[in-house]
């Protein structure tokens, strides 16, 4: 679950412990653990609410000075308002742990092969995983729009595909662009960057 950059420091400090979202159906569940962009949170509750049920304490817990500011941030639209309550969890992002694990045995390689093959089969554009890994290998730190344009893709779908590779621990995001993770380098039989 992504949070705006301005809220991430508060989440990391434990001062932001709530969020208001408008969804057609809940996108998180109580007890679930979610990445915030800079750490992990555990969802404590997911409650449908109306604006009249919100309290000033809810707004402050979500990092806003007033209920009006919190509602303005969500904006109008279709769907139900949900008040989410969560707590920061002091554990590493599982994707980062996976990305750092470069020791791949035959079973791990076979599992990655199978998952990449499934991604390729499910794509309306045809196979893309090997080409995208090679593109990131050859152009680390290059902006996603530039990488996407270099292969005739739109940025949004390209970034979505890279996130799929990241969920397998094969790539890492940089402040600008991407690079292969230690796991990705090992999968491609490349030397460690040291």
N, C-alpha and C positions, 0 to 999 in steps of 0.2 A: 504494500500500500504506500503510495508516494505522498509525501507531504511537501508543501511549499517550502522552499529553502529558508524563508524567514522563520518558520516554525521549528526547523530541525535542531537548532541550538537549544530551544526550550524543551524539546523532547529529550535530547541528550542529557540535559540538566535535571530532568524530571519535573519541570515546572509546567509543561504542556502535557496534559493527561486526558484530553478529550478532543473530539473533532465532530463537526457537523457535515453530513454528506447528503446529497439528494440522489437517490437511486430508484430504479424501477423495482429492484429486489436487492437485498443485502449482498454486498460483495465480500464481506468478512464474517467470521463466526466467532462467538465467544470461545475462548480457549485457544484460538488460532494464533500463531506467531507470524509476524509480517515484517518485511524490510521497510524501512522508512526513507531510505536514501542515505542515511548515516547511522546505522544501527538497527536494532530490532525492538519490536514492542509485542506484548501479549495482549490480545483483546479481552477485556473483562466483561463488557456488555455491549449490545447492539440493540438500541431501543427506537422504535418509531416514535416521532414526536411531532407536535404542532408548534408553531411559533409561540402560541400562548403558554405552552408548558415549559418553555425555556426560561431559565433563571440567570441572573447576573453572574452567579458563581459558575454556571456552565460556560458562559462566554469567556470569563477569565481563565478557566481551565483549558479552553481551546486557544488561548493566546490573543483574545480580543478584548478591547476595553468595554464594549457594550454588546447587548444582544443584537441591536440594529447593525453593528459592524459585522458580527458573525453571520447574520442573515444576508447582508449585502455581499459577503464573500462567496456564499453558496449561490446567490442569485436566484432569479425565478426560473421556473422550468417544470417539466413533468416529472413525476415520480414522488416518492415518499421521502420526507426528511428523516434521517436517522442520526441519533446522538450516540457517538461511539465513545466508550471509556476504555482506557488502556494504561498499561504501565511499561516503562522501559525495561528491557531485559538485558542483563550484562552477559551476553554471549556473542560470539562472532557470527557474522552472516554465513549461513551454511554454504552459499555459493562461493564465498571467498575461501573457505576451508577446502571445498572440493577443488577449486581452481589451483590451490597451492599443492595439491597431492599429485606429484609427478610420477610416482611409482605405479606403473600400469602393468598388471600381469595379463595373461592371455584372456582371462574371463572379463576383465575390465575393458580391454580393447574390443572384445566381441560385443559387449554391451553398448559401447559407444558406436561401433559400426552399425548395430541394429537400430539404435535410436536415430542416427543420422539417415539411415536408409528410410526409416518411417517418415522423417521430416521431408525428405526428397519426394517420396511417393505421394505425400499429402499435399504437396505444393501445386497450385494451378499453373505455375510457371515452369514446372519440371525441376530436375535436380539443381540444387543451388548450394548445398552445404560445403562441398569441396572447394568450389570457386570462391565462396565467401571467406572460408578459412585462409585460402591462398592470398586473397586480396588483403586481408588483415595482416597476414604474415609479411607480405611485401611492402605494405604501406602503414606501419604502426604510427599512431598519433595523427593521422589524417582525418579531417572533419567528416562526419557521416554524410552530409550532403555531397561532398566531393567524391567520396567512395561510391555512393549510390549512383551519381551521375556518370562515373567512369564505366559503369556496367549497364547503363540505360535503365536504372531503377528509380522509383520515387523514394524520397527520404524516409517517409513514414513506414512503408512496408519493409524497406531495407533494415531500419532500426529494429523493427519487430523481429525480423529473422536473426539479427545479431543477438537480441535478448534470448532467443531460443538456444543459440550456441553458448551464451553465458550461463544459462540454467544448467547446461551439461558440464560447466566448469572449463570450457575450452577457450574462452576469451575473457578479457578484463576491460572495463571502461577506464579511460584516462581522462584527465581534465579536458583534453580535446582528442577525440577519436578513440581508438581501441588498440589492443595488442593481444597477441596470443598469451594465454596464461602458462605457467609452468606445466600444467596438465595438457594444455593444447600443444605446446612445443614437444612434449614427450609423445603425445599421440601421433604427431607428424614426424617423429624421429628426428627432431632438431636438437642441437646442443642447447644446454641450459644457458641463459643469457648471463648468468653469474652475477 
